[in-house]
Amino acid sequence: MEIKMLLVYSFLMFISGITDLWIFFRVSQIAASKKNILILGGVLLLLPILCGGVVELATFLEILFFIFYFRKSKEKNLATGAILIVGVVDSIIDILSSILMELLHIEDIIYLNLLVQISIILFAVFIIEIFYKYLHSYLMNENVVTHKNWTLY
């Protein structure tokens, strides 16, 4: 039974990492180069393992890593906003999954648990696909007034 749970958990981590990466590149519209995909994807897949399944810690460390990774990029503000959106979506997925599993009393039914989580992830992908242009334009909006040597936000 534990091997099944480990496989299901590993599969969910993989799906979640791929989804996070897709949402990040979809919302930010930063070039999804091989280098970016390999480095960022590797971090998204390894952090949940290193955090021992503590999802909130893994999400927090993902956000910090993305901010660090893009810190010298001309797109750092866009990347920061996009990864924060990914973190919020991750948290919403986790909360909805927990609520649904509790309401349906399916914590111990592995495959039903998997089905619920994948359904919620697919729903999140659907919502992002509808609103990614709005989210991107919101992140690109510069509400900055510049006067001589100072900047007012």
N, CA, C and O atoms as a GROMACS GRO file, in nm:
protein
  612
    1MET      N    1   0.083  -0.121   0.000
    1MET     CA    2   0.000   0.000   0.000
    1MET      C    3   0.087   0.126   0.000
    1MET      O    4   0.052   0.225  -0.065
    2GLU      N    5   0.198   0.124   0.072
    2GLU     CA    6   0.282   0.242   0.079
    2GLU      C    7   0.350   0.271  -0.054
    2GLU      O    8   0.375   0.387  -0.087
    3ILE      N    9   0.380   0.168  -0.130
    3ILE     CA   10   0.441   0.189  -0.262
    3ILE      C   11   0.342   0.259  -0.354
    3ILE      O   12   0.382   0.347  -0.431
    4LYS      N   13   0.214   0.222  -0.347
    4LYS     CA   14   0.112   0.289  -0.428
    4LYS      C   15   0.104   0.436  -0.390
    4LYS      O   16   0.095   0.523  -0.477
    5MET      N   17   0.106   0.464  -0.259
    5MET     CA   18   0.097   0.603  -0.213
    5MET      C   19   0.220   0.682  -0.259
    5MET      O   20   0.208   0.798  -0.298
    6LEU      N   21   0.336   0.620  -0.254
    6LEU     CA   22   0.458   0.687  -0.298
    6LEU      C   23   0.452   0.717  -0.448
    6LEU      O   24   0.492   0.825  -0.492
    7LEU      N   25   0.401   0.622  -0.525
    7LEU     CA   26   0.387   0.644  -0.670
    7LEU      C   27   0.286   0.755  -0.700
    7LEU      O   28   0.309   0.839  -0.786
    8VAL      N   29   0.174   0.753  -0.629
    8VAL     CA   30   0.072   0.857  -0.648
    8VAL      C   31   0.128   0.993  -0.609
    8VAL      O   32   0.109   1.091  -0.681
    9TYR      N   33   0.198   1.000  -0.495
    9TYR     CA   34   0.256   1.126  -0.450
    9TYR      C   35   0.360   1.175  -0.551
    9TYR      O   36   0.363   1.294  -0.582
   10SER      N   37   0.444   1.085  -0.602
   10SER     CA   38   0.546   1.122  -0.702
   10SER      C   39   0.480   1.173  -0.830
   10SER      O   40   0.525   1.271  -0.888
   11PHE      N   41   0.376   1.105  -0.873
   11PHE     CA   42   0.303   1.147  -0.992
   11PHE      C   43   0.242   1.286  -0.973
   11PHE      O   44   0.250   1.370  -1.062
   12LEU      N   45   0.182   1.309  -0.856
   12LEU     CA   46   0.123   1.441  -0.828
   12LEU      C   47   0.229   1.550  -0.822
   12LEU      O   48   0.206   1.661  -0.870
   13MET      N   49   0.346   1.519  -0.765
   13MET     CA   50   0.455   1.617  -0.762
   13MET      C   51   0.499   1.652  -0.904
   13MET      O   52   0.523   1.769  -0.935
   14PHE      N   53   0.507   1.551  -0.990
   14PHE     CA   54   0.547   1.574  -1.129
   14PHE      C   55   0.444   1.660  -1.201
   14PHE      O   56   0.480   1.758  -1.267
   15ILE      N   57   0.318   1.625  -1.188
   15ILE     CA   58   0.209   1.702  -1.252
   15ILE      C   59   0.206   1.844  -1.197
   15ILE      O   60   0.189   1.939  -1.274
   16SER      N   61   0.221   1.859  -1.067
   16SER     CA   62   0.219   1.992  -1.006
   16SER      C   63   0.337   2.076  -1.055
   16SER      O   64   0.320   2.194  -1.085
   17GLY      N   65   0.456   2.017  -1.063
   17GLY     CA   66   0.574   2.090  -1.112
   17GLY      C   67   0.558   2.133  -1.256
   17GLY      O   68   0.591   2.246  -1.292
   18ILE      N   69   0.507   2.044  -1.340
   18ILE     CA   70   0.484   2.078  -1.481
   18ILE      C   71   0.379   2.188  -1.492
   18ILE      O   72   0.394   2.281  -1.572
   19THR      N   73   0.275   2.179  -1.412
   19THR     CA   74   0.170   2.281  -1.413
   19THR      C   75   0.225   2.416  -1.368
   19THR      O   76   0.196   2.519  -1.429
   20ASP      N   77   0.304   2.416  -1.261
   20ASP     CA   78   0.364   2.541  -1.213
   20ASP      C   79   0.451   2.605  -1.320
   20ASP      O   80   0.445   2.726  -1.342
   21LEU      N   81   0.531   2.524  -1.386
   21LEU     CA   82   0.619   2.575  -1.491
   21LEU      C   83   0.537   2.632  -1.606
   21LEU      O   84   0.570   2.738  -1.660
   22TRP      N   85   0.432   2.561  -1.645
   22TRP     CA   86   0.346   2.607  -1.754
   22TRP      C   87   0.279   2.740  -1.717
   22TRP      O   88   0.277   2.834  -1.797
   23ILE      N   89   0.226   2.748  -1.594
   23ILE     CA   90   0.160   2.872  -1.552
   23ILE      C   91   0.260   2.987  -1.552
   23ILE      O   92   0.228   3.097  -1.598
   24PHE      N   93   0.379   2.962  -1.500
   24PHE     CA   94   0.481   3.068  -1.495
   24PHE      C   95   0.511   3.122  -1.634
   24PHE      O   96   0.508   3.243  -1.656
   25PHE      N   97   0.541   3.033  -1.729
   25PHE     CA   98   0.576   3.078  -1.863
   25PHE      C   99   0.455   3.134  -1.938
   25PHE      O  100   0.470   3.223  -2.021
   26ARG      N  101   0.338   3.083  -1.909
   26ARG     CA  102   0.216   3.132  -1.976
   26ARG      C  103   0.185   3.275  -1.931
   26ARG      O  104   0.155   3.361  -2.014
   27VAL      N  105   0.191   3.299  -1.800
   27VAL     CA  106   0.156   3.431  -1.747
   27VAL      C  107   0.267   3.532  -1.775
   27VAL      O  108   0.240   3.645  -1.815
   28SER      N  109   0.392   3.492  -1.753
   28SER     CA  110   0.503   3.587  -1.769
   28SER      C  111   0.536   3.610  -1.916
   28SER      O  112   0.583   3.718  -1.953
   29GLN      N  113   0.514   3.510  -1.999
   29GLN     CA  114   0.551   3.513  -2.140
   29GLN      C  115   0.700   3.537  -2.159
   29GLN      O  116   0.744   3.593  -2.259
   30ILE      N  117   0.779   3.493  -2.060
   30ILE     CA  118   0.925   3.492  -2.070
   30ILE      C  119   0.961   3.373  -2.158
   30ILE      O  120   0.895   3.270  -2.154
   31ALA      N  121   1.066   3.388  -2.236
   31ALA     CA  122   1.108   3.280  -2.327
   31ALA      C  123   1.134   3.151  -2.250
   31ALA      O  124   1.211   3.148  -2.154
   32ALA      N  125   1.070   3.045  -2.294
   32ALA     CA  126   1.086   2.915  -2.230
   32ALA      C  127   1.203   2.842  -2.297
   32ALA      O  128   1.183   2.744  -2.369
   33SER      N  129   1.323   2.891  -2.272
   33SER     CA  130   1.442   2.830  -2.331
   33SER      C  131   1.470   2.696  -2.264
   33SER      O  132   1.418   2.668  -2.155
   34LYS      N  133   1.551   2.614  -2.329
   34LYS     CA  134   1.587   2.485  -2.270
   34LYS      C  135   1.651   2.503  -2.133
   34LYS      O  136   1.620   2.431  -2.039
   35LYS      N  137   1.740   2.601  -2.125
   35LYS     CA  138   1.808   2.628  -1.997
   35LYS      C  139   1.708   2.662  -1.888
   35LYS      O  140   1.713   2.606  -1.778
   36ASN      N  141   1.616   2.754  -1.917
   36ASN     CA  142   1.515   2.793  -1.818
   36ASN      C  143   1.429   2.674  -1.777
   36ASN      O  144   1.401   2.654  -1.659
   37ILE      N  145   1.387   2.596  -1.875
   37ILE     CA  146   1.300   2.481  -1.845
   37ILE      C  147   1.373   2.378  -1.760
   37ILE      O  148   1.317   2.326  -1.664
   38LEU      N  149   1.498   2.349  -1.795
   38LEU     CA  150   1.573   2.248  -1.719
   38LEU      C  151   1.602   2.294  -1.576
   38LEU      O  152   1.581   2.218  -1.481
   39ILE      N  153   1.649   2.416  -1.560
   39ILE     CA  154   1.684   2.465  -1.426
   39ILE      C  155   1.559   2.484  -1.342
   39ILE      O  156   1.551   2.431  -1.230
   40LEU      N  157   1.462   2.558  -1.392
   40LEU     CA  158   1.342   2.586  -1.314
   40LEU      C  159   1.259   2.459  -1.292
   40LEU      O  160   1.206   2.437  -1.183
   41GLY      N  161   1.248   2.376  -1.396
   41GLY     CA  162   1.175   2.250  -1.383
   41GLY      C  163   1.241   2.157  -1.282
   41GLY      O  164   1.173   2.093  -1.202
   42GLY      N  165   1.374   2.151  -1.286
   42GLY     CA  166   1.446   2.068  -1.188
   42GLY      C  167   1.420   2.113  -1.046
   42GLY      O  168   1.400   2.030  -0.957
   43VAL      N  169   1.421   2.244  -1.025
   43VAL     CA  170   1.395   2.297  -0.891
   43VAL      C  171   1.251   2.265  -0.848
   43VAL      O  172   1.227   2.226  -0.734
   44LEU      N  173   1.157   2.282  -0.940
   44LEU     CA  174   1.017   2.255  -0.907
   44LEU      C  175   0.994   2.108  -0.874
   44LEU      O  176   0.905   2.075  -0.795
   45LEU      N  177   1.071   2.019  -0.934
   45LEU     CA  178   1.055   1.876  -0.905
   45LEU      C  179   1.133   1.833  -0.781
   45LEU      O  180   1.090   1.741  -0.711
   46LEU      N  181   1.245   1.897  -0.753
   46LEU     CA  182   1.328   1.856  -0.638
   46LEU      C  183   1.284   1.916  -0.505
   46LEU      O  184   1.295   1.849  -0.402
   47LEU      N  185   1.236   2.038  -0.505
   47LEU     CA  186   1.202   2.103  -0.378
   47LEU      C  187   1.098   2.027  -0.295
   47LEU      O  188   1.117   2.015  -0.174
   48PRO      N  189   0.990   1.976  -0.354
   48PRO     CA  190   0.896   1.901  -0.270
   48PRO      C  191   0.960   1.778  -0.205
   48PRO      O  192   0.924   1.740  -0.094
   49ILE      N  193   1.056   1.716  -0.274
   49ILE     CA  194   1.125   1.600  -0.217
   49ILE      C  195   1.214   1.646  -0.101
   49ILE      O  196   1.214   1.585   0.006
   50LEU      N  197   1.289   1.754  -0.124
   50LEU     CA  198   1.380   1.805  -0.021
   50LEU      C  199   1.304   1.859   0.101
   50LEU      O  200   1.357   1.859   0.212
   51CYS      N  201   1.183   1.905   0.078
   51CYS     CA  202   1.102   1.960   0.188
   51CYS      C  203   1.021   1.852   0.259
   51CYS      O  204   0.943   1.883   0.349
   52GLY      N  205   1.039   1.729   0.220
   52GLY     CA  206   0.971   1.618   0.288
   52GLY      C  207   0.820   1.623   0.276
   52GLY      O  208   0.750   1.577   0.367
   53GLY      N  209   0.769   1.676   0.168
   53GLY     CA  210   0.624   1.679   0.149
   53GLY      C  211   0.555   1.797   0.214
   53GLY      O  212   0.432   1.806   0.209
   54VAL      N  213   0.629   1.888   0.274
   54VAL     CA  214   0.569   2.008   0.332
   54VAL      C  215   0.545   2.106   0.218
   54VAL      O  216   0.634   2.180   0.178
   55VAL      N  217   0.423   2.104   0.168
   55VAL     CA  218   0.390   2.177   0.045
   55VAL      C  219   0.410   2.327   0.059
   55VAL      O  220   0.460   2.391  -0.033
   56GLU      N  221   0.372   2.383   0.172
   56GLU     CA  222   0.383   2.527   0.192
   56GLU      C  223   0.528   2.572   0.189
   56GLU      O  224   0.560   2.676   0.132
   57LEU      N  225   0.617   2.493   0.251
   57LEU     CA  226   0.759   2.526   0.251
   57LEU      C  227   0.816   2.516   0.110
   57LEU      O  228   0.893   2.602   0.068
   58ALA      N  229   0.778   2.411   0.036
   58ALA     CA  230   0.824   2.394  -0.101
   58ALA      C  231   0.780   2.512  -0.188
   58ALA      O  232   0.859   2.562  -0.268
   59THR      N  233   0.656   2.555  -0.174
   59THR     CA  234   0.605   2.668  -0.252
   59THR      C  235   0.682   2.795  -0.218
   59THR      O  236   0.718   2.871  -0.308
   60PHE      N  237   0.706   2.818  -0.091
   60PHE     CA  238   0.780   2.937  -0.047
   60PHE      C  239   0.922   2.935  -0.105
   60PHE      O  240   0.970   3.038  -0.154
   61LEU      N  241   0.989   2.820  -0.100
   61LEU     CA  242   1.125   2.810  -0.152
   61LEU      C  243   1.128   2.822  -0.304
   61LEU      O  244   1.224   2.876  -0.360
   62GLU      N  245   1.024   2.773  -0.372
   62GLU     CA  246   1.014   2.790  -0.518
   62GLU      C  247   1.010   2.939  -0.552
   62GLU      O  248   1.080   2.985  -0.642
   63ILE      N  249   0.928   3.012  -0.480
   63ILE     CA  250   0.915   3.156  -0.505
   63ILE      C  251   1.050   3.225  -0.484
   63ILE      O  252   1.093   3.305  -0.567
   64LEU      N  253   1.117   3.193  -0.373
   64LEU     CA  254   1.247   3.254  -0.346
   64LEU      C  255   1.349   3.218  -0.455
   64LEU      O  256   1.427   3.303  -0.497
   65PHE      N  257   1.349   3.093  -0.500
   65PHE     CA  258   1.444   3.052  -0.603
   65PHE      C  259   1.419   3.127  -0.733
   65PHE      O  260   1.513   3.175  -0.796
   66PHE      N  261   1.293   3.137  -0.774
   66PHE     CA  262   1.262   3.208  -0.899
   66PHE      C  263   1.304   3.354  -0.889
   66PHE      O  264   1.360   3.409  -0.984
   67ILE      N  265   1.278   3.417  -0.776
   67ILE     CA  266   1.319   3.557  -0.758
   67ILE      C  267   1.471   3.569  -0.767
   67ILE      O  268   1.522   3.660  -0.831
   68PHE      N  269   1.542   3.476  -0.703
   68PHE     CA  270   1.689   3.476  -0.709
   68PHE      C  271   1.738   3.451  -0.851
   68PHE      O  272   1.831   3.516  -0.898
   69TYR      N  273   1.676   3.357  -0.919
   69TYR     CA  274   1.717   3.319  -1.055
   69TYR      C  275   1.704   3.436  -1.153
   69TYR      O  276   1.788   3.453  -1.241
   70PHE      N  277   1.598   3.514  -1.139
   70PHE     CA  278   1.572   3.625  -1.232
   70PHE      C  279   1.616   3.760  -1.176
   70PHE      O  280   1.580   3.864  -1.233
   71ARG      N  281   1.691   3.762  -1.068
   71ARG     CA  282   1.726   3.887  -1.000
   71ARG      C  283   1.802   3.986  -1.089
   71ARG      O  284   1.787   4.107  -1.070
   72LYS      N  285   1.881   3.939  -1.184
   72LYS     CA  286   1.959   4.029  -1.270
   72LYS      C  287   1.898   4.042  -1.410
   72LYS      O  288   1.956   4.106  -1.498
   73SER      N  289   1.785   3.981  -1.429
   73SER     CA  290   1.720   3.985  -1.560
   73SER      C  291   1.643   4.116  -1.576
   73SER      O  292   1.595   4.173  -1.478
   74LYS      N  293   1.632   4.161  -1.699
   74LYS     CA  294   1.550   4.280  -1.724
   74LYS      C  295   1.402   4.251  -1.699
   74LYS      O  296   1.322   4.343  -1.687
   75GLU      N  297   1.367   4.122  -1.690
   75GLU     CA  298   1.228   4.081  -1.668
   75GLU      C  299   1.203   4.039  -1.523
   75GLU      O  300   1.110   3.964  -1.495
   76LYS      N  301   1.288   4.087  -1.430
   76LYS     CA  302   1.278   4.040  -1.291
   76LYS      C  303   1.143   4.074  -1.227
   76LYS      O  304   1.089   3.993  -1.151
   77ASN      N  305   1.089   4.190  -1.254
   77ASN     CA  306   0.960   4.226  -1.194
   77ASN      C  307   0.848   4.139  -1.250
   77ASN      O  308   0.759   4.096  -1.176
   78LEU      N  309   0.854   4.114  -1.379
   78LEU     CA  310   0.755   4.028  -1.443
   78LEU      C  311   0.765   3.884  -1.388
   78LEU      O  312   0.664   3.821  -1.358
   79ALA      N  313   0.887   3.835  -1.376
   79ALA     CA  314   0.909   3.700  -1.323
   79ALA      C  315   0.863   3.690  -1.178
   79ALA      O  316   0.803   3.590  -1.138
   80THR      N  317   0.890   3.792  -1.100
   80THR     CA  318   0.847   3.792  -0.959
   80THR      C  319   0.695   3.789  -0.950
   80THR      O  320   0.639   3.712  -0.872
   81GLY      N  321   0.629   3.870  -1.028
   81GLY     CA  322   0.483   3.870  -1.027
   81GLY      C  323   0.426   3.736  -1.072
   81GLY      O  324   0.330   3.686  -1.014
   82ALA      N  325   0.484   3.680  -1.177
   82ALA     CA  326   0.434   3.552  -1.229
   82ALA      C  327   0.454   3.439  -1.130
   82ALA      O  328   0.365   3.355  -1.114
   83ILE      N  329   0.570   3.435  -1.062
   83ILE     CA  330   0.591   3.326  -0.966
   83ILE      C  331   0.503   3.344  -0.843
   83ILE      O  332   0.465   3.246  -0.779
   84LEU      N  333   0.471   3.466  -0.808
   84LEU     CA  334   0.376   3.488  -0.697
   84LEU      C  335   0.237   3.438  -0.736
   84LEU      O  336   0.166   3.382  -0.653
   85ILE      N  337   0.199   3.458  -0.861
   85ILE     CA  338   0.072   3.404  -0.909
   85ILE      C  339   0.074   3.252  -0.903
   85ILE      O  340  -0.024   3.190  -0.862
   86VAL      N  341   0.187   3.191  -0.942
   86VAL     CA  342   0.200   3.045  -0.934
   86VAL      C  343   0.184   2.999  -0.789
   86VAL      O  344   0.116   2.900  -0.763
   87GLY      N  345   0.248   3.070  -0.696
   87GLY     CA  346   0.237   3.034  -0.554
   87GLY      C  347   0.094   3.043  -0.503
   87GLY      O  348   0.049   2.958  -0.426
   88VAL      N  349   0.023   3.145  -0.545
   88VAL     CA  350  -0.117   3.160  -0.504
   88VAL      C  351  -0.202   3.048  -0.563
   88VAL      O  352  -0.286   2.990  -0.494
   89VAL      N  353  -0.182   3.018  -0.690
   89VAL     CA  354  -0.256   2.909  -0.754
   89VAL      C  355  -0.226   2.776  -0.685
   89VAL      O  356  -0.317   2.697  -0.660
   90ASP      N  357  -0.098   2.751  -0.654
   90ASP     CA  358  -0.060   2.630  -0.580
   90ASP      C  359  -0.135   2.620  -0.447
   90ASP      O  360  -0.187   2.515  -0.412
   91SER      N  361  -0.138   2.731  -0.376
   91SER     CA  362  -0.205   2.732  -0.245
   91SER      C  363  -0.355   2.708  -0.259
   91SER      O  364  -0.414   2.635  -0.180
   92ILE      N  365  -0.416   2.768  -0.358
   92ILE     CA  366  -0.559   2.748  -0.382
   92ILE      C  367  -0.588   2.602  -0.418
   92ILE      O  368  -0.685   2.544  -0.370
   93ILE      N  369  -0.503   2.543  -0.501
   93ILE     CA  370  -0.520   2.401  -0.538
   93ILE      C  371  -0.511   2.313  -0.413
   93ILE      O  372  -0.592   2.223  -0.394
   94ASP      N  373  -0.412   2.340  -0.328
   94ASP     CA  374  -0.395   2.260  -0.206
   94ASP      C  375  -0.515   2.276  -0.112
   94ASP      O  376  -0.562   2.177  -0.055
   95ILE      N  377  -0.564   2.397  -0.096
   95ILE     CA  378  -0.678   2.423  -0.008
   95ILE      C  379  -0.803   2.354  -0.061
   95ILE      O  380  -0.874   2.287   0.014
   96LEU      N  381  -0.831   2.372  -0.190
   96LEU     CA  382  -0.949   2.310  -0.250
   96LEU      C  383  -0.941   2.156  -0.242
   96LEU      O  384  -1.041   2.090  -0.214
   97SER      N  385  -0.823   2.102  -0.267
   97SER     CA  386  -0.807   1.956  -0.258
   97SER      C  387  -0.836   1.907  -0.116
   97SER      O  388  -0.906   1.808  -0.098
   98SER      N  389  -0.782   1.976  -0.018
   98SER     CA  390  -0.804   1.937   0.122
   98SER      C  391  -0.951   1.945   0.159
   98SER      O  392  -1.004   1.855   0.224
   99ILE      N  393  -1.015   2.052   0.118
   99ILE     CA  394  -1.158   2.069   0.151
   99ILE      C  395  -1.241   1.960   0.085
   99ILE      O  396  -1.326   1.898   0.150
  100LEU      N  397  -1.218   1.936  -0.044
  100LEU     CA  398  -1.296   1.834  -0.114
  100LEU      C  399  -1.272   1.694  -0.057
  100LEU      O  400  -1.366   1.616  -0.043
  101MET      N  401  -1.149   1.662  -0.026
  101MET     CA  402  -1.120   1.529   0.029
  101MET      C  403  -1.183   1.512   0.167
  101MET      O  404  -1.227   1.402   0.204
  102GLU      N  405  -1.187   1.620   0.242
  102GLU     CA  406  -1.251   1.613   0.375
  102GLU      C  407  -1.403   1.600   0.361
  102GLU      O  408  -1.465   1.519   0.430
  103LEU      N  409  -1.461   1.679   0.272
  103LEU     CA  410  -1.606   1.673   0.252
  103LEU      C  411  -1.651   1.539   0.196
  103LEU      O  412  -1.757   1.488   0.232
  104LEU      N  413  -1.570   1.482   0.106
  104LEU     CA  414  -1.606   1.356   0.043
  104LEU      C  415  -1.556   1.234   0.121
  104LEU      O  416  -1.585   1.120   0.085
  105HIS      N  417  -1.481   1.258   0.229
  105HIS     CA  418  -1.426   1.149   0.312
  105HIS      C  419  -1.345   1.051   0.228
  105HIS      O  420  -1.366   0.930   0.235
  106ILE      N  421  -1.252   1.104   0.149
  106ILE     CA  422  -1.174   1.016   0.060
  106ILE      C  423  -1.025   1.024   0.087
  106ILE      O  424  -0.946   0.991  -0.002
  107GLU      N  425  -0.983   1.065   0.206
  107GLU     CA  426  -0.840   1.077   0.234
  107GLU      C  427  -0.768   0.946   0.213
  107GLU      O  428  -0.652   0.946   0.170
  108ASP      N  429  -0.832   0.834   0.241
  108ASP     CA  430  -0.766   0.703   0.235
  108ASP      C  431  -0.784   0.631   0.103
  108ASP      O  432  -0.724   0.526   0.082
  109ILE      N  433  -0.865   0.684   0.014
  109ILE     CA  434  -0.888   0.619  -0.115
  109ILE      C  435  -0.792   0.683  -0.215
  109ILE      O  436  -0.817   0.792  -0.266
  110ILE      N  437  -0.682   0.614  -0.242
  110ILE     CA  438  -0.570   0.671  -0.317
  110ILE      C  439  -0.610   0.722  -0.454
  110ILE      O  440  -0.579   0.836  -0.490
  111TYR      N  441  -0.678   0.640  -0.531
  111TYR     CA  442  -0.707   0.678  -0.670
  111TYR      C  443  -0.813   0.787  -0.679
  111TYR      O  444  -0.808   0.870  -0.770
  112LEU      N  445  -0.907   0.787  -0.589
  112LEU     CA  446  -1.007   0.894  -0.585
  112LEU      C  447  -0.940   1.025  -0.543
  112LEU      O  448  -0.973   1.132  -0.594
  113ASN      N  449  -0.848   1.015  -0.449
  113ASN     CA  450  -0.769   1.130  -0.406
  113ASN      C  451  -0.693   1.188  -0.525
  113ASN      O  452  -0.691   1.309  -0.546
  114LEU      N  453  -0.630   1.100  -0.603
  114LEU     CA  454  -0.557   1.141  -0.723
  114LEU      C  455  -0.650   1.208  -0.823
  114LEU      O  456  -0.616   1.311  -0.881
  115LEU      N  457  -0.766   1.151  -0.844
  115LEU     CA  458  -0.863   1.206  -0.938
  115LEU      C  459  -0.908   1.346  -0.896
  115LEU      O  460  -0.920   1.435  -0.980
  116VAL      N  461  -0.934   1.365  -0.767
  116VAL     CA  462  -0.976   1.496  -0.718
  116VAL      C  463  -0.866   1.599  -0.741
  116VAL      O  464  -0.893   1.709  -0.791
  117GLN      N  465  -0.743   1.564  -0.705
  117GLN     CA  466  -0.634   1.661  -0.721
  117GLN      C  467  -0.607   1.694  -0.867
  117GLN      O  468  -0.584   1.810  -0.901
  118ILE      N  469  -0.608   1.595  -0.953
  118ILE     CA  470  -0.586   1.621  -1.096
  118ILE      C  471  -0.699   1.704  -1.154
  118ILE      O  472  -0.676   1.790  -1.239
  119SER      N  473  -0.822   1.678  -1.109
  119SER     CA  474  -0.936   1.758  -1.157
  119SER      C  475  -0.920   1.904  -1.118
  119SER      O  476  -0.948   1.993  -1.198
  120ILE      N  477  -0.877   1.929  -0.996
  120ILE     CA  478  -0.858   2.067  -0.951
  120ILE      C  479  -0.744   2.134  -1.027
  120ILE      O  480  -0.753   2.251  -1.063
  121ILE      N  481  -0.636   2.060  -1.053
  121ILE     CA  482  -0.524   2.114  -1.130
  121ILE      C  483  -0.570   2.148  -1.272
  121ILE      O  484  -0.536   2.254  -1.325
  122LEU      N  485  -0.647   2.059  -1.333
  122LEU     CA  486  -0.698   2.086  -1.469
  122LEU      C  487  -0.790   2.208  -1.470
  122LEU      O  488  -0.787   2.287  -1.565
  123PHE      N  489  -0.871   2.223  -1.367
  123PHE     CA  490  -0.958   2.339  -1.356
  123PHE      C  491  -0.873   2.467  -1.345
  123PHE      O  492  -0.904   2.568  -1.408
  124ALA      N  493  -0.766   2.462  -1.265
  124ALA     CA  494  -0.677   2.578  -1.251
  124ALA      C  495  -0.611   2.612  -1.385
  124ALA      O  496  -0.600   2.729  -1.421
  125VAL      N  497  -0.567   2.510  -1.459
  125VAL     CA  498  -0.507   2.532  -1.591
  125VAL      C  499  -0.609   2.597  -1.685
  125VAL      O  500  -0.575   2.688  -1.760
  126PHE      N  501  -0.731   2.551  -1.680
  126PHE     CA  502  -0.838   2.607  -1.762
  126PHE      C  503  -0.859   2.756  -1.730
  126PHE      O  504  -0.870   2.838  -1.821
  127ILE      N  505  -0.863   2.789  -1.601
  127ILE     CA  506  -0.882   2.929  -1.559
  127ILE      C  507  -0.764   3.015  -1.603
  127ILE      O  508  -0.783   3.126  -1.653
  128ILE      N  509  -0.642   2.965  -1.584
  128ILE     CA  510  -0.524   3.041  -1.626
  128ILE      C  511  -0.525   3.062  -1.777
  128ILE      O  512  -0.491   3.171  -1.825
  129GLU      N  513  -0.563   2.960  -1.852
  129GLU     CA  514  -0.567   2.972  -1.998
  129GLU      C  515  -0.666   3.082  -2.041
  129GLU      O  516  -0.643   3.150  -2.140
  130ILE      N  517  -0.773   3.097  -1.967
  130ILE     CA  518  -0.870   3.202  -2.000
  130ILE      C  519  -0.816   3.341  -1.965
  130ILE      O  520  -0.836   3.436  -2.040
  131PHE      N  521  -0.748   3.352  -1.850
  131PHE     CA  522  -0.710   3.484  -1.798
  131PHE      C  523  -0.562   3.520  -1.811
  131PHE      O  524  -0.521   3.624  -1.760
  132TYR      N  525  -0.480   3.437  -1.878
  132TYR     CA  526  -0.336   3.465  -1.879
  132TYR      C  527  -0.302   3.599  -1.945
  132TYR      O  528  -0.209   3.667  -1.901
  133LYS      N  529  -0.375   3.638  -2.048
  133LYS     CA  530  -0.346   3.766  -2.114
  133LYS      C  531  -0.375   3.882  -2.020
  133LYS      O  532  -0.299   3.979  -2.015
  134TYR      N  533  -0.484   3.872  -1.946
  134TYR     CA  534  -0.517   3.976  -1.848
  134TYR      C  535  -0.410   3.982  -1.739
  134TYR      O  536  -0.365   4.090  -1.702
  135LEU      N  537  -0.370   3.866  -1.688
  135LEU     CA  538  -0.268   3.861  -1.583
  135LEU      C  539  -0.136   3.918  -1.633
  135LEU      O  540  -0.069   3.994  -1.562
  136HIS      N  541  -0.098   3.882  -1.755
  136HIS     CA  542   0.026   3.934  -1.812
  136HIS      C  543   0.020   4.086  -1.829
  136HIS      O  544   0.114   4.157  -1.793
  137SER      N  545  -0.090   4.135  -1.882
  137SER     CA  546  -0.100   4.281  -1.902
  137SER      C  547  -0.104   4.353  -1.767
  137SER      O  548  -0.054   4.465  -1.756
  138TYR      N  549  -0.162   4.291  -1.667
  138TYR     CA  550  -0.162   4.351  -1.533
  138TYR      C  551  -0.020   4.358  -1.479
  138TYR      O  552   0.019   4.459  -1.419
  139LEU      N  553   0.058   4.252  -1.499
  139LEU     CA  554   0.197   4.252  -1.452
  139LEU      C  555   0.283   4.351  -1.530
  139LEU      O  556   0.381   4.403  -1.476
  140MET      N  557   0.249   4.378  -1.653
  140MET     CA  558   0.326   4.470  -1.736
  140MET      C  559   0.290   4.616  -1.712
  140MET      O  560   0.365   4.706  -1.750
  141ASN      N  561   0.176   4.642  -1.648
  141ASN     CA  562   0.131   4.777  -1.623
  141ASN      C  563   0.229   4.847  -1.530
  141ASN      O  564   0.259   4.797  -1.421
  142GLU      N  565   0.279   4.960  -1.573
  142GLU     CA  566   0.373   5.035  -1.491
  142GLU      C  567   0.304   5.157  -1.434
  142GLU      O  568   0.277   5.255  -1.504
  143ASN      N  569   0.277   5.149  -1.306
  143ASN     CA  570   0.216   5.261  -1.236
  143ASN      C  571   0.325   5.338  -1.162
  143ASN      O  572   0.321   5.353  -1.040
  144VAL      N  573   0.421   5.386  -1.237
  144VAL     CA  574   0.536   5.452  -1.178
  144VAL      C  575   0.544   5.595  -1.232
  144VAL      O  576   0.536   5.617  -1.353
  145VAL      N  577   0.559   5.690  -1.141
  145VAL     CA  578   0.578   5.828  -1.179
  145VAL      C  579   0.724   5.862  -1.149
  145VAL      O  580   0.768   5.850  -1.035
  146THR      N  581   0.798   5.903  -1.250
  146THR     CA  582   0.939   5.933  -1.231
  146THR      C  583   0.961   6.084  -1.245
  146THR      O  584   0.910   6.147  -1.337
  147HIS      N  585   1.036   6.139  -1.152
  147HIS     CA  586   1.069   6.280  -1.156
  147HIS      C  587   1.216   6.297  -1.118
  147HIS      O  588   1.254   6.268  -1.004
  148LYS      N  589   1.296   6.343  -1.210
  148LYS     CA  590   1.439   6.364  -1.192
  148LYS      C  591   1.506   6.242  -1.134
  148LYS      O  592   1.517   6.141  -1.204
  149ASN      N  593   1.552   6.245  -1.009
  149ASN     CA  594   1.631   6.136  -0.952
  149ASN      C  595   1.552   6.049  -0.854
  149ASN      O  596   1.612   5.967  -0.784
  150TRP      N  597   1.423   6.064  -0.848
  150TRP     CA  598   1.347   5.981  -0.756
  150TRP      C  599   1.230   5.916  -0.827
  150TRP      O  600   1.183   5.964  -0.930
  151THR      N  601   1.183   5.808  -0.770
  151THR     CA  602   1.072   5.734  -0.828
  151THR      C  603   0.963   5.721  -0.724
  151THR      O  604   0.990   5.688  -0.608
  152LEU      N  605   0.840   5.747  -0.764
  152LEU     CA  606   0.725   5.737  -0.675
  152LEU      C  607   0.636   5.626  -0.726
  152LEU      O  608   0.596   5.625  -0.842
  153TYR      N  609   0.605   5.533  -0.639
  153TYR     CA  610   0.520   5.420  -0.677
  153TYR      C  611   0.378   5.443  -0.630
  153TYR      O  612   0.292   5.358  -0.653
   0.00000   0.00000   0.00000
